[in-house]
Amino acid sequence: MNLFWVSHAEAELAVLRQGLRSGAPLFILYGAEGPTGGDRVTALVAEAVKTAGFHTVTIVTADHGLGVISHAP
């Protein structure tokens, strides 16, 4: 979903934060065939989830895709 790297997605991340139990993981993942470079996507997504209060933010990459894993406050 492009939402998380083309905007700050504050309202959307607030909804996710409210819907997840404290400490629950949030996975924002993308396939390997994305429209732009992975570093650009994951850095912006990681910053957005940190700003939204999620913690233990980890950028993951593999042959089949990339993304950000974080945990609800």
Secondary structure, 3 states (H helix, E strand, C coil): CCHHHHCCCHHHHHHHHHHCCCCCEEEEEEECCCCCCHHHHHHHHHHHHHHCCCEEEEEEEECCEEEEEEECC
